[in-house]
Amino acid sequence: MPGAMREPWDAHLHLRDGSGMADVVGFSAAQCRGALVMPNLKPPVTTTAMAIAYRERILNALPRGARFDPRMTLYLTDATTVAEVRAAKASGVVIACKLYPRGATTNSDSGVSDVLRLDAVLGEMEREGLVLCVHGEVTHDPGSGEEVDMFDREARFIADTARPLHRKFPGLRIVLEHVTTEEACDFVAEAGDAVAATVTPQHMLYNRQALFAGGLRPHMFCLPILKRERHRRAVCKAATSGSPKFFMGTDSAPHPRGAKESACGCAGVFSAHAAIELYAMAFEGEGALEHLEAFLAVNGPAFYGLQTPSTRTVQLTRERWIVPASYKFGDDIVVPLGAEAPLELKATLADA
């Protein structure tokens, strides 16, 4: 086991809004010093004023005494303006904009229809130093209009969008969120220093077989969807390599149980309850625990240029515990990743 590690920073987190937010934000605050919070609410967080107001609601929902610094993202649309990019930069708390290709994931219906329409906005982001966070999937073939196979969407995005985008804006800092394929990992590794990636615990620990183990498993359904074993191996290799280009981004995304266990279940995995332990399991499986601290606590803040000093340290110990079957989530419950299964590691935080 590694010794005391610096406190993690989650570069990709969904906290939702309303009554359920207070039930889940404490899990992240108990494991991380802060996070980059995603903007795909209903309605989406498209302006700096909305992002600042959302941040205040998050801070007000924190458990008493919690130390947690939420940084914010703007949801890019076809109507986003250069002036809004400048306002975001000036705010000091909005540090990124999120590109959701329309229809690619939860609450992405207002997303960008054509990234080429955003040249002026992306150019201003490059000048201002705002990071572009990307949900890297193509849902439809631009030529034929035909739907792209669910398991091929990330690889198509890399070939058709990510590589040309990076060539056109080489100084634009880009984070390819929740990479799931060998193609995505190769692109990030080969691209310049302006390109990085987040990795989720589920895409390190599971392949697509987990969706169908003994029957359909709706609480394992996320987007991008789990992939073949060769892709899981590639993601693990990249995340545990020690490269500063890869870092923690849980994509923890709570949904009420009924919204998952339905005829058309929502995409999203809730992992904030045990993020450190889940990542540690994956790193230990790769024999790479010496790179865990940098992945969790160093690489992400460094890429975003954040001065977020750790006020606590993390200690991992071998301690068997059972993940609860559910947690309260507003007027409903959320089923966590690994529900009712044992974990063999326990993360404990203490003041530095």
ZADO-638514 format. One record per residue (C-alpha): x, y negated, z; residue in one letter. Coordinates in steps of 0.25 Angstrom, whole numbers, plus 5000, padded with zeros to 4 digits. Layout:
<pts>
[pt [X; Y; Z]; 'A']
...
</pts>
This chain:
<pts>
[pt [5000; 5000; 5000]; 'M']
[pt [5005; 4986; 4997]; 'P']
[pt [5007; 4977; 5009]; 'G']
[pt [5000; 4964; 5012]; 'A']
[pt [4995; 4958; 4998]; 'M']
[pt [4991; 4944; 4995]; 'R']
[pt [4976; 4942; 4994]; 'E']
[pt [4969; 4945; 4981]; 'P']
[pt [4963; 4935; 4971]; 'W']
[pt [4951; 4941; 4962]; 'D']
[pt [4952; 4935; 4948]; 'A']
[pt [4938; 4940; 4944]; 'H']
[pt [4927; 4940; 4953]; 'L']
[pt [4911; 4939; 4952]; 'H']
[pt [4904; 4934; 4965]; 'L']
[pt [4890; 4932; 4959]; 'R']
[pt [4882; 4921; 4965]; 'D']
[pt [4870; 4919; 4975]; 'G']
[pt [4868; 4928; 4987]; 'S']
[pt [4876; 4940; 4982]; 'G']
[pt [4889; 4932; 4981]; 'M']
[pt [4890; 4931; 4997]; 'A']
[pt [4890; 4946; 4998]; 'D']
[pt [4902; 4948; 4988]; 'V']
[pt [4911; 4936; 4989]; 'V']
[pt [4916; 4941; 5003]; 'G']
[pt [4922; 4954; 4997]; 'F']
[pt [4931; 4945; 4988]; 'S']
[pt [4934; 4936; 4999]; 'A']
[pt [4938; 4947; 5007]; 'A']
[pt [4948; 4952; 4997]; 'Q']
[pt [4953; 4940; 4989]; 'C']
[pt [4957; 4926; 4991]; 'R']
[pt [4949; 4921; 4979]; 'G']
[pt [4944; 4925; 4966]; 'A']
[pt [4940; 4920; 4952]; 'L']
[pt [4925; 4920; 4952]; 'V']
[pt [4918; 4924; 4939]; 'M']
[pt [4907; 4914; 4933]; 'P']
[pt [4897; 4924; 4927]; 'N']
[pt [4885; 4920; 4936]; 'L']
[pt [4871; 4917; 4932]; 'K']
[pt [4872; 4906; 4927]; 'P']
[pt [4887; 4907; 4924]; 'P']
[pt [4897; 4897; 4930]; 'V']
[pt [4900; 4889; 4918]; 'T']
[pt [4904; 4876; 4924]; 'T']
[pt [4914; 4871; 4934]; 'T']
[pt [4903; 4865; 4943]; 'A']
[pt [4896; 4879; 4943]; 'M']
[pt [4909; 4886; 4946]; 'A']
[pt [4912; 4876; 4958]; 'I']
[pt [4898; 4878; 4963]; 'A']
[pt [4899; 4894; 4962]; 'Y']
[pt [4913; 4893; 4970]; 'R']
[pt [4906; 4886; 4981]; 'E']
[pt [4895; 4896; 4982]; 'R']
[pt [4906; 4907; 4983]; 'I']
[pt [4913; 4900; 4994]; 'L']
[pt [4900; 4898; 5001]; 'N']
[pt [4897; 4913; 5000]; 'A']
[pt [4911; 4917; 5006]; 'L']
[pt [4911; 4924; 5019]; 'P']
[pt [4914; 4915; 5031]; 'R']
[pt [4929; 4913; 5032]; 'G']
[pt [4932; 4919; 5018]; 'A']
[pt [4944; 4914; 5010]; 'R']
[pt [4941; 4915; 4996]; 'F']
[pt [4944; 4906; 4984]; 'D']
[pt [4934; 4908; 4972]; 'P']
[pt [4940; 4902; 4959]; 'R']
[pt [4930; 4900; 4948]; 'M']
[pt [4928; 4903; 4933]; 'T']
[pt [4919; 4896; 4923]; 'L']
[pt [4910; 4905; 4913]; 'Y']
[pt [4914; 4901; 4899]; 'L']
[pt [4902; 4899; 4889]; 'T']
[pt [4902; 4894; 4875]; 'D']
[pt [4898; 4881; 4881]; 'A']
[pt [4910; 4879; 4891]; 'T']
[pt [4917; 4866; 4888]; 'T']
[pt [4931; 4861; 4889]; 'V']
[pt [4926; 4851; 4900]; 'A']
[pt [4922; 4862; 4909]; 'E']
[pt [4935; 4869; 4908]; 'V']
[pt [4942; 4856; 4913]; 'R']
[pt [4932; 4855; 4924]; 'A']
[pt [4935; 4869; 4928]; 'A']
[pt [4950; 4866; 4929]; 'K']
[pt [4947; 4854; 4937]; 'A']
[pt [4939; 4861; 4947]; 'S']
[pt [4950; 4869; 4953]; 'G']
[pt [4942; 4881; 4956]; 'V']
[pt [4938; 4885; 4942]; 'V']
[pt [4950; 4892; 4936]; 'I']
[pt [4945; 4901; 4925]; 'A']
[pt [4934; 4902; 4914]; 'C']
[pt [4928; 4915; 4911]; 'K']
[pt [4925; 4920; 4897]; 'L']
[pt [4913; 4930; 4896]; 'Y']
[pt [4910; 4935; 4882]; 'P']
[pt [4895; 4934; 4881]; 'R']
[pt [4888; 4947; 4886]; 'G']
[pt [4901; 4954; 4891]; 'A']
[pt [4898; 4955; 4906]; 'T']
[pt [4889; 4951; 4917]; 'T']
[pt [4883; 4937; 4915]; 'N']
[pt [4891; 4934; 4903]; 'S']
[pt [4879; 4930; 4894]; 'D']
[pt [4883; 4916; 4894]; 'S']
[pt [4898; 4920; 4890]; 'G']
[pt [4906; 4915; 4878]; 'V']
[pt [4900; 4920; 4865]; 'S']
[pt [4913; 4917; 4857]; 'D']
[pt [4926; 4913; 4864]; 'V']
[pt [4931; 4906; 4852]; 'L']
[pt [4920; 4895; 4856]; 'R']
[pt [4929; 4892; 4868]; 'L']
[pt [4942; 4887; 4861]; 'D']
[pt [4941; 4873; 4868]; 'A']
[pt [4937; 4879; 4881]; 'V']
[pt [4948; 4889; 4881]; 'L']
[pt [4958; 4879; 4876]; 'G']
[pt [4955; 4870; 4888]; 'E']
[pt [4956; 4881; 4898]; 'M']
[pt [4970; 4884; 4892]; 'E']
[pt [4974; 4870; 4895]; 'R']
[pt [4967; 4869; 4908]; 'E']
[pt [4973; 4882; 4913]; 'G']
[pt [4959; 4889; 4916]; 'L']
[pt [4959; 4904; 4915]; 'V']
[pt [4950; 4911; 4905]; 'L']
[pt [4944; 4923; 4911]; 'C']
[pt [4939; 4933; 4901]; 'V']
[pt [4929; 4944; 4902]; 'H']
[pt [4936; 4951; 4890]; 'G']
[pt [4925; 4959; 4882]; 'E']
[pt [4919; 4958; 4869]; 'V']
[pt [4904; 4962; 4868]; 'T']
[pt [4901; 4960; 4853]; 'H']
[pt [4910; 4961; 4841]; 'D']
[pt [4911; 4947; 4835]; 'P']
[pt [4910; 4952; 4821]; 'G']
[pt [4899; 4962; 4821]; 'S']
[pt [4892; 4958; 4834]; 'G']
[pt [4891; 4972; 4838]; 'E']
[pt [4893; 4976; 4853]; 'E']
[pt [4907; 4980; 4857]; 'V']
[pt [4908; 4993; 4865]; 'D']
[pt [4908; 4991; 4880]; 'M']
[pt [4922; 4998; 4881]; 'F']
[pt [4928; 4990; 4870]; 'D']
[pt [4924; 4976; 4874]; 'R']
[pt [4937; 4972; 4881]; 'E']
[pt [4947; 4978; 4871]; 'A']
[pt [4939; 4970; 4860]; 'R']
[pt [4940; 4957; 4868]; 'F']
[pt [4955; 4958; 4869]; 'I']
[pt [4956; 4960; 4854]; 'A']
[pt [4946; 4950; 4850]; 'D']
[pt [4946; 4939; 4860]; 'T']
[pt [4957; 4940; 4871]; 'A']
[pt [4969; 4941; 4861]; 'R']
[pt [4964; 4930; 4852]; 'P']
[pt [4960; 4921; 4864]; 'L']
[pt [4974; 4922; 4870]; 'H']
[pt [4981; 4919; 4857]; 'R']
[pt [4972; 4907; 4855]; 'K']
[pt [4974; 4902; 4870]; 'F']
[pt [4988; 4907; 4874]; 'P']
[pt [4988; 4898; 4886]; 'G']
[pt [4974; 4901; 4891]; 'L']
[pt [4975; 4910; 4904]; 'R']
[pt [4966; 4922; 4901]; 'I']
[pt [4961; 4932; 4911]; 'V']
[pt [4955; 4944; 4905]; 'L']
[pt [4946; 4949; 4916]; 'E']
[pt [4944; 4963; 4920]; 'H']
[pt [4953; 4970; 4910]; 'V']
[pt [4948; 4984; 4907]; 'T']
[pt [4956; 4989; 4895]; 'T']
[pt [4970; 4992; 4890]; 'E']
[pt [4968; 4982; 4879]; 'E']
[pt [4965; 4971; 4889]; 'A']
[pt [4977; 4975; 4898]; 'C']
[pt [4986; 4975; 4886]; 'D']
[pt [4981; 4961; 4881]; 'F']
[pt [4983; 4955; 4895]; 'V']
[pt [4997; 4961; 4897]; 'A']
[pt [5002; 4957; 4883]; 'E']
[pt [4996; 4942; 4883]; 'A']
[pt [5003; 4930; 4888]; 'G']
[pt [5003; 4926; 4903]; 'D']
[pt [4990; 4918; 4901]; 'A']
[pt [4982; 4931; 4900]; 'V']
[pt [4979; 4940; 4913]; 'A']
[pt [4968; 4950; 4917]; 'A']
[pt [4960; 4954; 4929]; 'T']
[pt [4958; 4968; 4932]; 'V']
[pt [4946; 4974; 4941]; 'T']
[pt [4947; 4986; 4950]; 'P']
[pt [4937; 4994; 4943]; 'Q']
[pt [4944; 4993; 4930]; 'H']
[pt [4957; 4998; 4937]; 'M']
[pt [4950; 5010; 4945]; 'L']
[pt [4939; 5015; 4935]; 'Y']
[pt [4937; 5019; 4921]; 'N']
[pt [4924; 5020; 4913]; 'R']
[pt [4922; 5034; 4919]; 'Q']
[pt [4918; 5027; 4932]; 'A']
[pt [4906; 5021; 4925]; 'L']
[pt [4900; 5036; 4924]; 'F']
[pt [4906; 5044; 4935]; 'A']
[pt [4894; 5053; 4939]; 'G']
[pt [4884; 5043; 4932]; 'G']
[pt [4883; 5029; 4928]; 'L']
[pt [4890; 5020; 4938]; 'R']
[pt [4884; 5006; 4937]; 'P']
[pt [4893; 5000; 4948]; 'H']
[pt [4905; 5003; 4939]; 'M']
[pt [4900; 4995; 4927]; 'F']
[pt [4908; 4983; 4925]; 'C']
[pt [4912; 4974; 4913]; 'L']
[pt [4921; 4976; 4907]; 'P']
[pt [4917; 4991; 4908]; 'I']
[pt [4927; 5001; 4914]; 'L']
[pt [4935; 5007; 4903]; 'K']
[pt [4942; 5020; 4899]; 'R']
[pt [4953; 5026; 4908]; 'E']
[pt [4964; 5021; 4899]; 'R']
[pt [4959; 5007; 4901]; 'H']
[pt [4958; 5008; 4916]; 'R']
[pt [4973; 5013; 4916]; 'R']
[pt [4977; 5001; 4907]; 'A']
[pt [4970; 4991; 4917]; 'V']
[pt [4977; 4998; 4929]; 'C']
[pt [4990; 4998; 4923]; 'K']
[pt [4989; 4983; 4919]; 'A']
[pt [4983; 4979; 4933]; 'A']
[pt [4994; 4986; 4941]; 'T']
[pt [5006; 4983; 4932]; 'S']
[pt [5010; 4971; 4940]; 'G']
[pt [5007; 4961; 4928]; 'S']
[pt [5002; 4947; 4933]; 'P']
[pt [4992; 4947; 4922]; 'K']
[pt [4983; 4957; 4929]; 'F']
[pt [4976; 4954; 4942]; 'F']
[pt [4964; 4956; 4951]; 'M']
[pt [4950; 4953; 4946]; 'G']
[pt [4940; 4961; 4952]; 'T']
[pt [4928; 4957; 4943]; 'D']
[pt [4920; 4961; 4956]; 'S']
[pt [4906; 4959; 4951]; 'A']
[pt [4894; 4962; 4961]; 'P']
[pt [4880; 4966; 4955]; 'H']
[pt [4868; 4970; 4964]; 'P']
[pt [4867; 4985; 4964]; 'R']
[pt [4854; 4985; 4956]; 'G']
[pt [4860; 4977; 4945]; 'A']
[pt [4871; 4987; 4943]; 'K']
[pt [4862; 5000; 4945]; 'E']
[pt [4852; 4996; 4934]; 'S']
[pt [4848; 4999; 4920]; 'A']
[pt [4858; 4988; 4915]; 'C']
[pt [4868; 4987; 4926]; 'G']
[pt [4877; 4975; 4928]; 'C']
[pt [4892; 4975; 4925]; 'A']
[pt [4901; 4973; 4937]; 'G']
[pt [4909; 4980; 4949]; 'V']
[pt [4909; 4974; 4963]; 'F']
[pt [4923; 4977; 4968]; 'S']
[pt [4926; 4965; 4978]; 'A']
[pt [4923; 4973; 4990]; 'H']
[pt [4936; 4981; 4988]; 'A']
[pt [4944; 4974; 4976]; 'A']
[pt [4958; 4975; 4983]; 'I']
[pt [4956; 4990; 4987]; 'E']
[pt [4951; 4994; 4973]; 'L']
[pt [4963; 4987; 4966]; 'Y']
[pt [4973; 4993; 4976]; 'A']
[pt [4967; 5007; 4972]; 'M']
[pt [4970; 5004; 4958]; 'A']
[pt [4984; 4999; 4960]; 'F']
[pt [4987; 5010; 4969]; 'E']
[pt [4982; 5020; 4959]; 'G']
[pt [4992; 5014; 4949]; 'E']
[pt [5004; 5014; 4959]; 'G']
[pt [5004; 4999; 4958]; 'A']
[pt [5001; 4993; 4972]; 'L']
[pt [5013; 4984; 4971]; 'E']
[pt [5006; 4976; 4961]; 'H']
[pt [4992; 4975; 4968]; 'L']
[pt [4995; 4962; 4975]; 'E']
[pt [4999; 4954; 4963]; 'A']
[pt [4987; 4960; 4955]; 'F']
[pt [4977; 4956; 4967]; 'L']
[pt [4983; 4943; 4972]; 'A']
[pt [4994; 4937; 4963]; 'V']
[pt [4991; 4938; 4948]; 'N']
[pt [4978; 4932; 4947]; 'G']
[pt [4980; 4920; 4955]; 'P']
[pt [4993; 4918; 4948]; 'A']
[pt [4986; 4919; 4934]; 'F']
[pt [4976; 4909; 4939]; 'Y']
[pt [4986; 4899; 4945]; 'G']
[pt [4979; 4900; 4958]; 'L']
[pt [4985; 4896; 4972]; 'Q']
[pt [4977; 4905; 4980]; 'T']
[pt [4986; 4909; 4992]; 'P']
[pt [4982; 4922; 4999]; 'S']
[pt [4977; 4920; 5013]; 'T']
[pt [4976; 4934; 5016]; 'R']
[pt [4984; 4947; 5013]; 'T']
[pt [4978; 4961; 5009]; 'V']
[pt [4983; 4974; 5015]; 'Q']
[pt [4979; 4987; 5008]; 'L']
[pt [4978; 4999; 5017]; 'T']
[pt [4973; 5013; 5015]; 'R']
[pt [4959; 5014; 5021]; 'E']
[pt [4948; 5022; 5016]; 'R']
[pt [4934; 5015; 5016]; 'W']
[pt [4921; 5017; 5008]; 'I']
[pt [4916; 5006; 4999]; 'V']
[pt [4902; 5003; 5003]; 'P']
[pt [4890; 5007; 4994]; 'A']
[pt [4886; 4992; 4992]; 'S']
[pt [4888; 4978; 4997]; 'Y']
[pt [4877; 4967; 4999]; 'K']
[pt [4875; 4958; 4987]; 'F']
[pt [4865; 4948; 4989]; 'G']
[pt [4851; 4954; 4990]; 'D']
[pt [4857; 4967; 4984]; 'D']
[pt [4870; 4976; 4985]; 'I']
[pt [4882; 4977; 4976]; 'V']
[pt [4889; 4991; 4974]; 'V']
[pt [4904; 4990; 4975]; 'P']
[pt [4915; 4997; 4967]; 'L']
[pt [4918; 5010; 4974]; 'G']
[pt [4905; 5010; 4982]; 'A']
[pt [4904; 5021; 4992]; 'E']
[pt [4918; 5026; 4988]; 'A']
[pt [4931; 5026; 4997]; 'P']
[pt [4942; 5016; 4995]; 'L']
[pt [4956; 5020; 5001]; 'E']
[pt [4962; 5006; 5002]; 'L']
[pt [4958; 4994; 5011]; 'K']
[pt [4962; 4980; 5009]; 'A']
[pt [4963; 4971; 5021]; 'T']
[pt [4965; 4956; 5020]; 'L']
[pt [4972; 4948; 5031]; 'A']
[pt [4977; 4934; 5033]; 'D']
[pt [4990; 4931; 5027]; 'A']
</pts>
